[in-house]
Amino acid sequence: MNSNPRLWFWIEAGFATFCGLLAVVTVFWQDWLEALTGYDPDGHDGSVEWIIVVSLLVLCALLSVAARVEWRRTRAAIPTKV
C-alpha cells in the first residue's frame, strides 16, 4: 500500500497554514485589507479586521482537523507486519 498522504491532506494542510499565517498578519497589520484593495468597510474602527482574524482562526482549526483525519486515514490503511 502507498504510505504517502493523499492529495486532500496536502490541500487541507496548505490552506490551514495559509489561513493561520493570514490571521497572524491581520493581528499585526490590521490595514492590509485597505492597503490591498483600497476598500474600507469599517471606517478604520477595526471591527472587520477582528472578524477576519476570528474567521481565519476558526477556518485554520477546521482545516487542521480535516488534515489530521486524512493523515490518520492514510496511516490506518498501511498494513502492519505480523
Biopython code that builds the backbone (N, CA, C, O; Angstrom):
import numpy as np
from Bio.PDB.StructureBuilder import StructureBuilder

atoms = [
    (1, "MET", "N", (0.833, -1.191, 0.000)),
    (1, "MET", "CA", (0.000, 0.000, 0.000)),
    (1, "MET", "C", (0.872, 1.247, 0.000)),
    (1, "MET", "O", (2.028, 1.226, 0.424)),
    (2, "ASN", "N", (0.314, 2.279, -0.463)),
    (2, "ASN", "CA", (1.001, 3.555, -0.503)),
    (2, "ASN", "C", (0.916, 4.229, 0.865)),
    (2, "ASN", "O", (-0.175, 4.409, 1.405)),
    (3, "SER", "N", (2.063, 4.599, 1.422)),
    (3, "SER", "CA", (2.067, 5.225, 2.742)),
    (3, "SER", "C", (2.103, 6.746, 2.666)),
    (3, "SER", "O", (2.154, 7.417, 3.696)),
    (4, "ASN", "N", (2.078, 7.289, 1.466)),
    (4, "ASN", "CA", (2.087, 8.743, 1.310)),
    (4, "ASN", "C", (0.684, 9.301, 1.501)),
    (4, "ASN", "O", (-0.291, 8.683, 1.073)),
    (5, "PRO", "N", (0.573, 10.464, 2.140)),
    (5, "PRO", "CA", (-0.744, 11.087, 2.306)),
    (5, "PRO", "C", (-1.350, 11.437, 0.948)),
    (5, "PRO", "O", (-0.645, 11.749, -0.012)),
    (6, "ARG", "N", (-2.668, 11.374, 0.904)),
    (6, "ARG", "CA", (-3.360, 11.705, -0.337)),
    (6, "ARG", "C", (-3.297, 13.210, -0.586)),
    (6, "ARG", "O", (-2.880, 13.990, 0.269)),
    (7, "LEU", "N", (-3.723, 13.581, -1.774)),
    (7, "LEU", "CA", (-3.701, 14.980, -2.178)),
    (7, "LEU", "C", (-4.538, 15.852, -1.252)),
    (7, "LEU", "O", (-4.180, 17.001, -0.991)),
    (8, "TRP", "N", (-5.656, 15.314, -0.750)),
    (8, "TRP", "CA", (-6.522, 16.104, 0.129)),
    (8, "TRP", "C", (-5.793, 16.566, 1.381)),
    (8, "TRP", "O", (-6.019, 17.676, 1.861)),
    (9, "PHE", "N", (-4.912, 15.709, 1.913)),
    (9, "PHE", "CA", (-4.137, 16.103, 3.088)),
    (9, "PHE", "C", (-3.324, 17.346, 2.792)),
    (9, "PHE", "O", (-3.323, 18.294, 3.578)),
    (10, "TRP", "N", (-2.631, 17.348, 1.661)),
    (10, "TRP", "CA", (-1.758, 18.474, 1.323)),
    (10, "TRP", "C", (-2.572, 19.736, 1.054)),
    (10, "TRP", "O", (-2.144, 20.833, 1.413)),
    (11, "ILE", "N", (-3.725, 19.597, 0.435)),
    (11, "ILE", "CA", (-4.581, 20.757, 0.185)),
    (11, "ILE", "C", (-5.072, 21.340, 1.507)),
    (11, "ILE", "O", (-4.997, 22.549, 1.726)),
    (12, "GLU", "N", (-5.574, 20.473, 2.387)),
    (12, "GLU", "CA", (-6.091, 20.942, 3.677)),
    (12, "GLU", "C", (-4.987, 21.536, 4.540)),
    (12, "GLU", "O", (-5.178, 22.578, 5.167)),
    (13, "ALA", "N", (-3.838, 20.880, 4.574)),
    (13, "ALA", "CA", (-2.721, 21.395, 5.369)),
    (13, "ALA", "C", (-2.216, 22.729, 4.812)),
    (13, "ALA", "O", (-1.876, 23.637, 5.570)),
    (14, "GLY", "N", (-2.172, 22.837, 3.500)),
    (14, "GLY", "CA", (-1.727, 24.089, 2.882)),
    (14, "GLY", "C", (-2.675, 25.243, 3.165)),
    (14, "GLY", "O", (-2.235, 26.341, 3.505)),
    (15, "PHE", "N", (-3.969, 25.003, 3.026)),
    (15, "PHE", "CA", (-4.932, 26.058, 3.314)),
    (15, "PHE", "C", (-4.961, 26.403, 4.796)),
    (15, "PHE", "O", (-5.147, 27.568, 5.148)),
    (16, "ALA", "N", (-4.781, 25.422, 5.671)),
    (16, "ALA", "CA", (-4.730, 25.687, 7.105)),
    (16, "ALA", "C", (-3.533, 26.579, 7.433)),
    (16, "ALA", "O", (-3.649, 27.521, 8.218)),
    (17, "THR", "N", (-2.397, 26.279, 6.834)),
    (17, "THR", "CA", (-1.201, 27.102, 7.039)),
    (17, "THR", "C", (-1.420, 28.511, 6.518)),
    (17, "THR", "O", (-1.071, 29.482, 7.189)),
    (18, "PHE", "N", (-1.995, 28.631, 5.326)),
    (18, "PHE", "CA", (-2.261, 29.936, 4.739)),
    (18, "PHE", "C", (-3.204, 30.761, 5.619)),
    (18, "PHE", "O", (-2.964, 31.947, 5.846)),
    (19, "CYS", "N", (-4.274, 30.134, 6.111)),
    (19, "CYS", "CA", (-5.228, 30.847, 6.968)),
    (19, "CYS", "C", (-4.591, 31.264, 8.280)),
    (19, "CYS", "O", (-4.844, 32.363, 8.774)),
    (20, "GLY", "N", (-3.770, 30.398, 8.847)),
    (20, "GLY", "CA", (-3.082, 30.741, 10.091)),
    (20, "GLY", "C", (-2.123, 31.902, 9.908)),
    (20, "GLY", "O", (-2.075, 32.815, 10.733)),
    (21, "LEU", "N", (-1.358, 31.865, 8.822)),
    (21, "LEU", "CA", (-0.430, 32.970, 8.547)),
    (21, "LEU", "C", (-1.175, 34.278, 8.279)),
    (21, "LEU", "O", (-0.757, 35.340, 8.740)),
    (22, "LEU", "N", (-2.263, 34.201, 7.543)),
    (22, "LEU", "CA", (-3.043, 35.399, 7.259)),
    (22, "LEU", "C", (-3.672, 35.966, 8.536)),
    (22, "LEU", "O", (-3.789, 37.183, 8.677)),
    (23, "ALA", "N", (-4.074, 35.099, 9.459)),
    (23, "ALA", "CA", (-4.606, 35.562, 10.744)),
    (23, "ALA", "C", (-3.525, 36.291, 11.535)),
    (23, "ALA", "O", (-3.790, 37.337, 12.128)),
    (24, "VAL", "N", (-2.311, 35.746, 11.547)),
    (24, "VAL", "CA", (-1.208, 36.396, 12.261)),
    (24, "VAL", "C", (-0.871, 37.737, 11.607)),
    (24, "VAL", "O", (-0.636, 38.727, 12.300)),
    (25, "VAL", "N", (-0.848, 37.767, 10.289)),
    (25, "VAL", "CA", (-0.588, 39.030, 9.585)),
    (25, "VAL", "C", (-1.658, 40.059, 9.942)),
    (25, "VAL", "O", (-1.343, 41.231, 10.149)),
    (26, "THR", "N", (-2.907, 39.636, 10.017)),
    (26, "THR", "CA", (-4.000, 40.553, 10.332)),
    (26, "THR", "C", (-3.887, 41.095, 11.750)),
    (26, "THR", "O", (-4.239, 42.248, 11.998)),
    (27, "VAL", "N", (-3.402, 40.285, 12.679)),
    (27, "VAL", "CA", (-3.218, 40.766, 14.053)),
    (27, "VAL", "C", (-2.187, 41.883, 14.091)),
    (27, "VAL", "O", (-2.384, 42.882, 14.782)),
    (28, "PHE", "N", (-1.082, 41.727, 13.352)),
    (28, "PHE", "CA", (-0.011, 42.707, 13.399)),
    (28, "PHE", "C", (-0.161, 43.845, 12.399)),
    (28, "PHE", "O", (0.413, 44.915, 12.601)),
    (29, "TRP", "N", (-0.921, 43.639, 11.324)),
    (29, "TRP", "CA", (-1.102, 44.677, 10.300)),
    (29, "TRP", "C", (-2.577, 44.716, 9.936)),
    (29, "TRP", "O", (-3.013, 44.088, 8.971)),
    (30, "GLN", "N", (-3.343, 45.471, 10.734)),
    (30, "GLN", "CA", (-4.790, 45.493, 10.591)),
    (30, "GLN", "C", (-5.269, 46.134, 9.290)),
    (30, "GLN", "O", (-6.387, 45.859, 8.853)),
    (31, "ASP", "N", (-4.477, 46.957, 8.680)),
    (31, "ASP", "CA", (-4.920, 47.681, 7.492)),
    (31, "ASP", "C", (-4.533, 47.018, 6.178)),
    (31, "ASP", "O", (-4.536, 47.669, 5.134)),
    (32, "TRP", "N", (-4.200, 45.729, 6.217)),
    (32, "TRP", "CA", (-3.790, 45.086, 4.973)),
    (32, "TRP", "C", (-4.934, 45.006, 3.978)),
    (32, "TRP", "O", (-4.704, 45.049, 2.769)),
    (33, "LEU", "N", (-6.170, 44.890, 4.470)),
    (33, "LEU", "CA", (-7.319, 44.822, 3.567)),
    (33, "LEU", "C", (-7.476, 46.146, 2.810)),
    (33, "LEU", "O", (-7.706, 46.164, 1.601)),
    (34, "GLU", "N", (-7.346, 47.239, 3.544)),
    (34, "GLU", "CA", (-7.437, 48.550, 2.896)),
    (34, "GLU", "C", (-6.263, 48.795, 1.954)),
    (34, "GLU", "O", (-6.436, 49.363, 0.876)),
    (35, "ALA", "N", (-5.062, 48.364, 2.362)),
    (35, "ALA", "CA", (-3.874, 48.565, 1.529)),
    (35, "ALA", "C", (-3.942, 47.737, 0.252)),
    (35, "ALA", "O", (-3.506, 48.179, -0.811)),
    (36, "LEU", "N", (-4.491, 46.538, 0.366)),
    (36, "LEU", "CA", (-4.545, 45.645, -0.787)),
    (36, "LEU", "C", (-5.654, 46.026, -1.759)),
    (36, "LEU", "O", (-5.451, 46.009, -2.973)),
    (37, "THR", "N", (-6.827, 46.371, -1.231)),
    (37, "THR", "CA", (-7.982, 46.601, -2.103)),
    (37, "THR", "C", (-8.392, 48.066, -2.217)),
    (37, "THR", "O", (-9.042, 48.452, -3.188)),
    (38, "GLY", "N", (-8.020, 48.878, -1.241)),
    (38, "GLY", "CA", (-8.468, 50.265, -1.232)),
    (38, "GLY", "C", (-9.868, 50.418, -0.668)),
    (38, "GLY", "O", (-10.394, 51.530, -0.611)),
    (39, "TYR", "N", (-10.472, 49.333, -0.257)),
    (39, "TYR", "CA", (-11.834, 49.325, 0.280)),
    (39, "TYR", "C", (-11.770, 49.367, 1.800)),
    (39, "TYR", "O", (-11.038, 48.587, 2.408)),
    (40, "ASP", "N", (-12.522, 50.263, 2.420)),
    (40, "ASP", "CA", (-12.528, 50.430, 3.870)),
    (40, "ASP", "C", (-13.939, 50.186, 4.393)),
    (40, "ASP", "O", (-14.709, 51.135, 4.542)),
    (41, "PRO", "N", (-14.291, 48.940, 4.673)),
    (41, "PRO", "CA", (-15.665, 48.620, 5.037)),
    (41, "PRO", "C", (-16.077, 49.093, 6.427)),
    (41, "PRO", "O", (-17.271, 49.242, 6.686)),
    (42, "ASP", "N", (-15.128, 49.332, 7.326)),
    (42, "ASP", "CA", (-15.488, 49.660, 8.702)),
    (42, "ASP", "C", (-15.090, 51.069, 9.130)),
    (42, "ASP", "O", (-15.249, 51.416, 10.300)),
    (43, "GLY", "N", (-14.589, 51.867, 8.236)),
    (43, "GLY", "CA", (-14.222, 53.244, 8.575)),
    (43, "GLY", "C", (-13.079, 53.323, 9.575)),
    (43, "GLY", "O", (-13.080, 54.206, 10.433)),
    (44, "HIS", "N", (-12.114, 52.431, 9.489)),
    (44, "HIS", "CA", (-10.927, 52.376, 10.345)),
    (44, "HIS", "C", (-11.226, 52.128, 11.817)),
    (44, "HIS", "O", (-10.439, 52.538, 12.670)),
    (45, "ASP", "N", (-12.344, 51.466, 12.148)),
    (45, "ASP", "CA", (-12.560, 51.145, 13.561)),
    (45, "ASP", "C", (-12.051, 49.756, 13.920)),
    (45, "ASP", "O", (-12.027, 49.406, 15.100)),
    (46, "GLY", "N", (-11.646, 48.959, 12.947)),
    (46, "GLY", "CA", (-11.007, 47.673, 13.199)),
    (46, "GLY", "C", (-11.938, 46.493, 13.396)),
    (46, "GLY", "O", (-11.467, 45.378, 13.615)),
    (47, "SER", "N", (-13.225, 46.700, 13.326)),
    (47, "SER", "CA", (-14.154, 45.594, 13.585)),
    (47, "SER", "C", (-14.088, 44.515, 12.501)),
    (47, "SER", "O", (-14.138, 43.325, 12.811)),
    (48, "VAL", "N", (-13.979, 44.913, 11.263)),
    (48, "VAL", "CA", (-13.908, 43.931, 10.171)),
    (48, "VAL", "C", (-12.621, 43.116, 10.274)),
    (48, "VAL", "O", (-12.625, 41.917, 9.996)),
    (49, "GLU", "N", (-11.531, 43.751, 10.668)),
    (49, "GLU", "CA", (-10.268, 43.038, 10.798)),
    (49, "GLU", "C", (-10.349, 41.964, 11.879)),
    (49, "GLU", "O", (-9.813, 40.870, 11.704)),
    (50, "TRP", "N", (-11.014, 42.265, 12.994)),
    (50, "TRP", "CA", (-11.139, 41.259, 14.056)),
    (50, "TRP", "C", (-12.085, 40.136, 13.642)),
    (50, "TRP", "O", (-11.892, 38.986, 14.036)),
    (51, "ILE", "N", (-13.085, 40.455, 12.866)),
    (51, "ILE", "CA", (-13.949, 39.402, 12.322)),
    (51, "ILE", "C", (-13.134, 38.512, 11.388)),
    (51, "ILE", "O", (-13.307, 37.293, 11.383)),
    (52, "ILE", "N", (-12.260, 39.109, 10.611)),
    (52, "ILE", "CA", (-11.393, 38.348, 9.715)),
    (52, "ILE", "C", (-10.456, 37.446, 10.515)),
    (52, "ILE", "O", (-10.281, 36.277, 10.172)),
    (53, "VAL", "N", (-9.854, 37.979, 11.578)),
    (53, "VAL", "CA", (-8.933, 37.187, 12.403)),
    (53, "VAL", "C", (-9.645, 35.980, 12.996)),
    (53, "VAL", "O", (-9.149, 34.857, 12.907)),
    (54, "VAL", "N", (-10.805, 36.208, 13.601)),
    (54, "VAL", "CA", (-11.547, 35.109, 14.223)),
    (54, "VAL", "C", (-11.973, 34.090, 13.164)),
    (54, "VAL", "O", (-11.854, 32.884, 13.379)),
    (55, "SER", "N", (-12.461, 34.567, 12.038)),
    (55, "SER", "CA", (-12.889, 33.658, 10.965)),
    (55, "SER", "C", (-11.726, 32.839, 10.433)),
    (55, "SER", "O", (-11.867, 31.638, 10.204)),
    (56, "LEU", "N", (-10.581, 33.472, 10.234)),
    (56, "LEU", "CA", (-9.415, 32.747, 9.738)),
    (56, "LEU", "C", (-8.907, 31.723, 10.746)),
    (56, "LEU", "O", (-8.485, 30.633, 10.359)),
    (57, "LEU", "N", (-8.942, 32.058, 12.025)),
    (57, "LEU", "CA", (-8.504, 31.107, 13.046)),
    (57, "LEU", "C", (-9.445, 29.909, 13.139)),
    (57, "LEU", "O", (-8.996, 28.775, 13.305)),
    (58, "VAL", "N", (-10.747, 30.160, 13.032)),
    (58, "VAL", "CA", (-11.713, 29.052, 13.032)),
    (58, "VAL", "C", (-11.500, 28.181, 11.797)),
    (58, "VAL", "O", (-11.493, 26.954, 11.894)),
    (59, "LEU", "N", (-11.327, 28.807, 10.648)),
    (59, "LEU", "CA", (-11.081, 28.056, 9.418)),
    (59, "LEU", "C", (-9.776, 27.272, 9.499)),
    (59, "LEU", "O", (-9.705, 26.134, 9.036)),
    (60, "CYS", "N", (-8.758, 27.868, 10.078)),
    (60, "CYS", "CA", (-7.472, 27.187, 10.267)),
    (60, "CYS", "C", (-7.648, 25.960, 11.149)),
    (60, "CYS", "O", (-7.103, 24.899, 10.844)),
    (61, "ALA", "N", (-8.397, 26.086, 12.230)),
    (61, "ALA", "CA", (-8.625, 24.951, 13.129)),
    (61, "ALA", "C", (-9.405, 23.844, 12.420)),
    (61, "ALA", "O", (-9.056, 22.670, 12.543)),
    (62, "LEU", "N", (-10.445, 24.201, 11.689)),
    (62, "LEU", "CA", (-11.242, 23.197, 10.987)),
    (62, "LEU", "C", (-10.424, 22.466, 9.918)),
    (62, "LEU", "O", (-10.514, 21.246, 9.785)),
    (63, "LEU", "N", (-9.636, 23.215, 9.169)),
    (63, "LEU", "CA", (-8.807, 22.592, 8.135)),
    (63, "LEU", "C", (-7.706, 21.732, 8.752)),
    (63, "LEU", "O", (-7.333, 20.704, 8.187)),
    (64, "SER", "N", (-7.192, 22.141, 9.895)),
    (64, "SER", "CA", (-6.180, 21.333, 10.581)),
    (64, "SER", "C", (-6.767, 20.006, 11.042)),
    (64, "SER", "O", (-6.127, 18.962, 10.912)),
    (65, "VAL", "N", (-7.964, 20.043, 11.572)),
    (65, "VAL", "CA", (-8.629, 18.806, 11.989)),
    (65, "VAL", "C", (-8.893, 17.909, 10.776)),
    (65, "VAL", "O", (-8.686, 16.697, 10.839)),
    (66, "ALA", "N", (-9.345, 18.499, 9.688)),
    (66, "ALA", "CA", (-9.596, 17.722, 8.475)),
    (66, "ALA", "C", (-8.305, 17.093, 7.948)),
    (66, "ALA", "O", (-8.306, 15.940, 7.515)),
    (67, "ALA", "N", (-7.203, 17.848, 7.986)),
    (67, "ALA", "CA", (-5.920, 17.303, 7.537)),
    (67, "ALA", "C", (-5.455, 16.180, 8.461)),
    (67, "ALA", "O", (-4.892, 15.188, 7.998)),
    (68, "ARG", "N", (-5.686, 16.330, 9.749)),
    (68, "ARG", "CA", (-5.307, 15.266, 10.695)),
    (68, "ARG", "C", (-6.113, 13.998, 10.442)),
    (68, "ARG", "O", (-5.565, 12.896, 10.476)),
    (69, "VAL", "N", (-7.402, 14.148, 10.190)),
    (69, "VAL", "CA", (-8.241, 12.984, 9.886)),
    (69, "VAL", "C", (-7.727, 12.291, 8.629)),
    (69, "VAL", "O", (-7.641, 11.064, 8.580)),
    (70, "GLU", "N", (-7.394, 13.069, 7.631)),
    (70, "GLU", "CA", (-6.866, 12.494, 6.383)),
    (70, "GLU", "C", (-5.528, 11.794, 6.629)),
    (70, "GLU", "O", (-5.281, 10.726, 6.070)),
    (71, "TRP", "N", (-4.674, 12.376, 7.449)),
    (71, "TRP", "CA", (-3.383, 11.785, 7.776)),
    (71, "TRP", "C", (-3.584, 10.444, 8.486)),
    (71, "TRP", "O", (-2.928, 9.452, 8.165)),
    (72, "ARG", "N", (-4.502, 10.433, 9.455)),
    (72, "ARG", "CA", (-4.754, 9.202, 10.202)),
    (72, "ARG", "C", (-5.398, 8.137, 9.314)),
    (72, "ARG", "O", (-5.124, 6.949, 9.485)),
    (73, "ARG", "N", (-6.236, 8.538, 8.382)),
    (73, "ARG", "CA", (-6.859, 7.595, 7.453)),
    (73, "ARG", "C", (-5.777, 6.939, 6.582)),
    (73, "ARG", "O", (-5.831, 5.738, 6.316)),
    (74, "THR", "N", (-4.806, 7.728, 6.148)),
    (74, "THR", "CA", (-3.714, 7.189, 5.333)),
    (74, "THR", "C", (-2.877, 6.216, 6.150)),
    (74, "THR", "O", (-2.499, 5.151, 5.661)),
    (75, "ARG", "N", (-2.592, 6.580, 7.384)),
    (75, "ARG", "CA", (-1.766, 5.713, 8.249)),
    (75, "ARG", "C", (-2.521, 4.442, 8.626)),
    (75, "ARG", "O", (-1.904, 3.387, 8.774)),
    (76, "ALA", "N", (-3.834, 4.517, 8.782)),
    (76, "ALA", "CA", (-4.616, 3.338, 9.133)),
    (76, "ALA", "C", (-4.687, 2.347, 7.975)),
    (76, "ALA", "O", (-4.908, 1.156, 8.196)),
    (77, "ALA", "N", (-4.506, 2.817, 6.760)),
    (77, "ALA", "CA", (-4.580, 1.953, 5.584)),
    (77, "ALA", "C", (-3.305, 1.150, 5.373)),
    (77, "ALA", "O", (-3.289, 0.226, 4.561)),
    (78, "ILE", "N", (-2.239, 1.486, 6.087)),
    (78, "ILE", "CA", (-0.974, 0.774, 5.935)),
    (78, "ILE", "C", (-1.079, -0.540, 6.708)),
    (78, "ILE", "O", (-1.357, -0.533, 7.907)),
    (79, "PRO", "N", (-0.859, -1.651, 6.037)),
    (79, "PRO", "CA", (-0.930, -2.930, 6.748)),
    (79, "PRO", "C", (0.239, -3.083, 7.715)),
    (79, "PRO", "O", (1.364, -2.695, 7.402)),
    (80, "THR", "N", (-0.025, -3.637, 8.869)),
    (80, "THR", "CA", (1.036, -3.861, 9.852)),
    (80, "THR", "C", (1.668, -5.233, 9.620)),
    (80, "THR", "O", (0.994, -6.178, 9.212)),
    (81, "LYS", "N", (2.946, -5.325, 9.881)),
    (81, "LYS", "CA", (3.659, -6.596, 9.712)),
    (81, "LYS", "C", (3.414, -7.461, 10.939)),
    (81, "LYS", "O", (3.410, -6.977, 12.071)),
    (82, "VAL", "N", (3.217, -8.716, 10.697)),
    (82, "VAL", "CA", (2.955, -9.660, 11.788)),
    (82, "VAL", "C", (4.165, -10.468, 12.085)),
    (82, "VAL", "O", (4.136, -11.318, 12.974)),
]
sb = StructureBuilder()
sb.init_structure("model")
sb.init_model(0)
sb.init_chain("A")
sb.init_seg("    ")
for serial, (resi, resn, name, xyz) in enumerate(atoms, 1):
    if name == "N":
        sb.init_residue(resn, " ", resi, " ")
    sb.init_atom(name, np.array(xyz, "f"), 0.0, 1.0, " ", f" {name:<3s}", serial, name[0])
structure = sb.get_structure()
